Amino acid sequence: MDIVGIGEEGARDKLMKSLEKGNRHQVEAIRDSKTVKLFLEANPAEHRVNITNYKGEPQQLKHYKKPEAKQEQKKAETQTQEESKKKSRGKKMSV
């Protein structure tokens, strides 16, 4: 996720400590080249982090991923599709 200001000294640690305490933390992320205010909160029961906008509406992480991460995800998806096609071609049907 591309969070604005996370590279500053201590900002990442501050965010992690806040999430560990169970707080909802406001961050600014980049979506479609625009800065958007979001809220992050840890959900340990489901082993995930919830993302909501300022209205409290749930948001999907895939819309806020860095461009490099999106490309890597597409490559991984195409690789798994190709592998599954190869496996299905090699199987013979038995009666």
C-alpha positions in Angstrom: 0.0 0.0 0.0 1.4 3.4 -0.9 1.0 5.5 2.3 2.0 9.1 2.1 4.7 10.0 4.7 5.4 6.4 5.8 9.1 6.9 4.8 9.6 9.6 7.5 11.6 8.7 10.5 9.4 7.0 13.2 6.2 7.1 11.1 6.1 3.4 10.4 6.8 2.5 14.1 4.1 4.9 15.2 1.6 3.4 12.9 2.5 -0.2 13.9 2.2 0.6 17.7 -1.1 2.3 17.1 -2.5 -0.7 15.3 -1.1 -3.1 17.9 -3.0 -1.2 20.6 -6.2 -1.7 18.6 -6.6 1.9 17.5 -8.1 3.1 14.2 -5.3 5.1 12.6 -5.9 7.8 9.9 -3.4 7.6 6.9 -3.2 9.2 3.5 -2.9 6.8 0.6 -2.6 7.3 -3.1 -5.3 6.0 -5.4 -5.3 6.8 -9.1 -2.7 9.6 -8.6 -4.9 11.3 -5.9 -4.3 11.5 -2.2 -7.2 9.9 -0.2 -7.7 9.8 3.6 -8.3 6.3 4.9 -8.6 4.6 8.3 -6.7 1.4 9.1 -7.5 -0.9 12.0 -6.1 -4.3 12.9 -8.5 -7.2 13.0 -6.6 -10.0 14.8 -9.5 -12.4 14.9 -9.4 -12.6 11.0 -5.7 -12.0 10.7 -6.2 -8.9 8.6 -6.2 -5.1 8.5 -9.5 -3.4 7.8 -9.5 -0.3 5.5 -12.3 2.2 5.5 -12.8 5.6 4.0 -13.9 8.8 5.9 -17.5 7.7 5.7 -16.7 4.3 7.3 -17.3 2.4 4.0 -15.0 -0.7 3.6 -12.3 -0.3 0.9 -10.4 -3.0 -1.0 -6.6 -3.1 -0.8 -6.2 -3.8 -4.5 -7.2 -0.2 -5.3 -4.4 1.2 -3.2 -1.5 -1.1 -4.1 1.7 0.3 -5.5 2.1 -0.1 -9.3 5.0 -2.5 -8.9 2.9 -4.7 -6.6 0.1 -4.8 -9.2 2.4 -5.9 -11.9 3.9 -8.6 -9.8 0.4 -9.9 -8.9 -0.6 -10.0 -12.5 2.6 -12.0 -13.4 1.9 -14.5 -10.6 -1.7 -14.9 -11.7 -0.7 -15.6 -15.3 1.9 -18.1 -14.1 -0.6 -20.1 -12.1 -3.0 -20.1 -15.0 -0.4 -21.4 -17.3 0.7 -24.1 -14.9 -2.9 -25.3 -14.4 -3.4 -25.4 -18.2 -0.2 -27.5 -18.5 -1.4 -29.9 -15.8 -4.8 -30.4 -17.3 -3.4 -31.1 -20.7 -1.1 -33.8 -19.4 -3.8 -35.8 -17.6 -5.4 -38.8 -19.3 -8.9 -39.8 -18.7 -9.4 -43.3 -17.3 -12.5 -45.4 -17.3 
